[in-house]
């Protein structure tokens, strides 16, 4: 009886696992009226390009060294604020946007429409264009902007001329992707994920370096940082300084391989993180002399003297594609770095 009962329980467990797997594999249920515009699997997507009358953006999916999928963007140059064409790493929101194209859905299908109706929906001379490339085949869609306010844009398949109410926030995400969907993370790990750090400060020929350890890092509130030479003597100054350095954020993200307009930053600080003796990550912080903007075109014959140039601060880490711009409080971190790197 016991053998028979075990067999029944095993069978029920197997059925449960199969049911769970089937549920996980099943596509999410569609909303009422929702239709498929482009029936492709997201694994078959090659590239998505979006263009309007002012800018363009391209996105494709790549994998990090550890196999993590990452969306990368190529964005067009812009005049204000001036920025060159850039290649940028996307955040988790970019991954969610990528998934919306495989398959690509719309809230409603309107079929083929006459010229008068197309004009009413802003599709007589559309200025926005979405190109989806899957398995090497390109699919083109035109987005209209009607004269009346709508919550969801109208989209026309450039091939069969069918019109859809797009929905899903796809167009809004594409319009704001170069700002909202760019990864500004400096490190993918947390403050609880390292137990050692080496602080190196100063320019060429004047470097100071100090090795620190972190104990009790499982909870940041109880973590202690100390010199490796005196690990039982917590260094509150070093801990407070490191917390300021850790809280630095990217106010702007430069493209892969891009050098700041003010020149290549001179490295003034590097922090190397380790966990159980193995490298975990790093951050390098450098400064440049900012570029003084030219006087406006409508300036008077005797314009006021230009404002003095100020320092700009940049960083790069094991996670960033290249340089990212830091806020001005990075100067406070650099001012105290010598004291932390040289103190024992």
Steps between C-alpha positions, in 0.01 A plus 500: 500500500782733588667437163170560319442825696849623421444425131174695499663796675788490253259497209306795639825692552604432140162621372537815711843570355374450144207732567727767646737472203214526252365805681845665496541431128153629411483855363333755731127536445407779263284791603152524346530604137880470495651378172843387382662743254825308452500132596867431577672356805723740693789255453471562124529878526816647346452876530242771562544849356281799580516831317309826511566834334761595759685189617548126461580215734594136439488213748636146492547222755843379613636294786744594773799280576290312756220438250265772630290646215544875452334740258741744334397826336651706223364854519531786254701815567305792647559874491357611837654399728772418248591132494652275232358172373530254788493129579339449841410214729129461580342434839233251604232722346678460166468122531127534564468721191691245290259228612205706370618439142495121522214472425395860435141564604245778458196596704267482196505434127324751274568332164579694181368858490428753227709814443263727691510278809879467480529880498268521799726260691819682400613218271495698174852634565636307800822626656573201723622165375570166672713239323507152653751251360439134586679204340658745257164628373403864552146604597413872479225682691402867478362690798258790463431796721136608456401865562291392800646363824510121533637282776631238255656567157382361165731271309493389135675195362695634200463161330131408509383854597294375795452748786516428873460678832847419629466504880750349741690826545742396224521837327534690828784269605681546169463880517659514845739204470818709472427644845276262695624163377876556526685308772648745751610232746860523612521151653271198463596381849396636840700636794445164669675316215863586577729452799808688385589820317822671394492878482759658268508880484713766333636567153803348328807498724305595812278200562401373842339162552335334798331163542179489703275218614127491563349286775135436575412599144191278495315800645630839387378668819730280708790478252840619617793613286854485636858496383619150410796560733267563795178314409361512855513882510207646298577811298186716506662767282571245227150354527328839475722599208430176316125543547527837322703343220250215466205739475646680195280462194517556125348835405580427134616188317754524220511251215725199469851624416396866529735757654351801685495822296728654762766233443607169647453506881808484719445215744515626861343206684453127452321258730539126441247268666563136591294217644679205661821610332351515149440820299142627527519831318659844490433868449735760356421868549670775304465872438525730201479876455153571366451661160382862529191542280524762221301826537147494359449609138294802606760627748565874510807662345669500842390173657587430864816296562444124477440310820811318624526134403424254778617148562294215357509155656473165325510136603519157343447163661496129424136543395488821297551505123739793538512834681203633693475856630474548876334783694712776652502339847754253358754774579441444873579130458825579317607759758485243780642211298867582581426491871324163475765343274791628710363461853574205725 
